């Protein structure tokens, strides 16, 4: 018996799935890529899932928008 290659499987005989993103999720590029994947998933959904995704996206973006408005108001 020879050694198994490093990416031969997860130890249970199944292959290891490829990562969903090209960049690490801990990098700036990975974060942007994951947000893009979330947005494209929201666009494909219908009904209550689409509404829930849009509300969640708004909840995520609202603090950023509020911060931008606050900085603009401070500098006036």
N, C-alpha and C positions, 0 to 999 in steps of 0.2 A: 504494500500500500504506500502510495506516494503522498506527499503533502498536498492539501487542497490550496488552490490559489486564494488570495486574500478576499476577493469579492465573490467567492463561490456560493455563498448563501447565508442565511440567517441562523444556521445551525439546525434548522428543522426541515431541510431539504428544499425549501422554497428559495427562489432567487431574491436578492435584496432589491427593492424597488429603487428606481432612479429618483434623485431629488426633484422636487417640483419646481425649484427655482435655480437659476444659473449662479446666483450669488448667495453667500451665506446670509441667513436671516438676521445676523447680528451686525451687518454692515449697512451703511446708508443706502447703497444700491439694492441690497436685499429687502430692506423695508419698503422702498419705492416699488420694487417688483411685486411684493406681496400685496400692497395696496392696490396695484393695478389688477392683480388676479382677483381680489375681492370685488373691485368695481365691475370687472367683466362678468363675474358670476352674478352680481346683482342685476345687470342688464339682461341676462338670459332668463332670469326667474320670472314667474307670473304670479298674480294674486297676492296673497298676504305675505309670501316670502319676499317678494319684490318690495312691498311697502316696508316690511321689517328691515330689510337691508338698507333702504334709503334712510330710514329713521336712524339706524345705527351709524351710517356714514355721516349724517348730520350731527349726531352726538359726538362723533370723533373729531369732526372738523370745526365745530362751534367754538371750542376754546382757542384754536388758532386764529379764527376770524375775530374773536373778541380781543385777543392780544394785539392783533394788527390795528384794530380800531382804537384801542387804548393808547398805543404808541403814537398814532397819528394825532389823536386829540391832545396828547401831552405836548407835542411839538408845535401846536398851533399858537 
